Structure formats: C-alpha cells, structure tokens
Amino acid sequence: MKRCPECDKTKPRTEFYADGRSTYCRPCTKIIGRRATLRQYGLSEEQFAQMLAEQNGCCCICRTALDDVVPHVDHDHDTERVRGVLCGRCNRTIGLFGDDARRLRNAAAYLRSYAQ
C-alpha cells in the first residue's frame, strides 16, 4: 500500500505507475499532467473539454478512446498552434516524423505496399 500526496488516499501499488514507484496515483497523475499541459498551451479546462467533445473523446488519428490513456495536446512546433488531442503513441509518431506530412504519406504508402 502507498499514499498519494495529491488525493491523500492510501491505495495498492498497482494504482500507481512504474510498478508503484511513481509519486502520485494514476488518476492524480492524469489530473496533474493535464493541468501542466493546459497551462503550457494556454487552454482552459472548458476549451480542452470542448476539443475532446468535438473528437468524440477519441484520438484524432487512431480513434482510440482517450478516457483510459493520458491525452496529449498536439500542436504545430513552428507556430505553437494547437491542432487537437491525440493518444501518446500518435503524438510521438507525428513528432518522430518531424510533423512532415509527406514523410507520413510515404510511410503509409510503404505499409500499404506490403499489406496482404
């Protein structure tokens, strides 16, 4: 058992990330992360909720429900303009491709060429 300093509740270690080594429980980690993300991009809770509602609570790319994962605010790295909310995997993928739509299209074409 471990106590989360954010919600002040004692919970099983399985309720914490990193095999119980994280400081905050999973729900509090999501809340803390969301607050930091919203501050970083100048979004209010209402604006964030509106974005999620417009996306039906799903990642814009893979359509995974974002209620079970930490949502990531996707933004243009040149202009800092917020584009939408993605799951972590899709957000990292776009970043690894350098926000380059041509490279992403080429990767999709490559995968399609080997599809069975």
N, C-alpha and C positions, 0 to 999 in steps of 0.2 A: 504494500500500500504506500501511496505517496500523496502529499498535499500539494495542490496547485495554489500558488500565491495570488493568482488573479481572482478566482472564484472562491477561494478559501475552503475548498472541499477536498476530502481525502478520498482518493479513487484507486482502483487497481492499476498497477503499472502498465497494463495493456491499454489503458485510456490515455497514455502519453506516447508521443512519437519517439523514435530512436530506441525502441525496446525499453521504454521507461526512463531514459536518460534526459529527455527534454525537460525544461523547467516547468512549462505550462501544459495543462491537459489539452487534448485535441480540440475541443470546442473553443477554449480560450485562445489557443494558438491561432485559430482561424479568425477570431474577432480581432486580436492584436495585429495580425498581419493585414487584415482588411483596413483597419484604422490607418496604419502606416501607408498603405498603398493609396488610399483616398487622399491623404494629406499630400503625398508625393505628386499626384496628378491633379490636385485642386478640385476633387469631386466631393459632393455631399453624399450622405447615405441615400438620400432621395434620388439623386441622379444615378447612383450605382444601381439601386433597386429598379429604376426605370429602364436602364440598359439591360439588366437581366430579364425583366419582363418582356421587353421587345425581342429578346432572343429566346423566349420561352424557357428560360432557366438553363439553357444549353450552351456549350461551346460553339462559337460561330463556324468552326471548321469541321470538327468530327461529330458534333451534335451530342456529345456526352453530357449527361445531366451534371450540373455544377454544384448540386446540393451535397454531394459526397466527397468533393475534392476542393482544394483551395483554389478559388478563381483568380486568374491573373488578368490585370488590365493591360490590354495590348495597345501599343502606341507606336507612332512613326518616330524613329530615332533621330531623324533630321529635324522635324518640325515640333516634336513632342505632342502632336495632336493624338488624342485618344481615339482608337478605332473600334474597340469592342472588348468583350470579355471572353477569354479563352481558358481552356484547361492548361495545366502546366506543360504537358507534352507538346501541344500545338504551339504554345507560346515560345518554347525553347526551339522548336523546329524552325519557326519563322526567323528567330534570331540567328540560329546557326547558318541559315541561308542568306543572312545579311539583308533581310527584307527585300530580296531581289525576286520579283515575280517571274522573271524569265528563267532563273535557275529553278524555281519551284515547278514551273511548267515543264521544263526539261526533265526534272526528276519524275514527275507524274507520267510523262511520255515514256521514259525509260521503264518504269514499273509496268505500264500498260503493255509494252512490247514483250514482256516476259509473262504476262498473265495467261493462265491456262483456260 
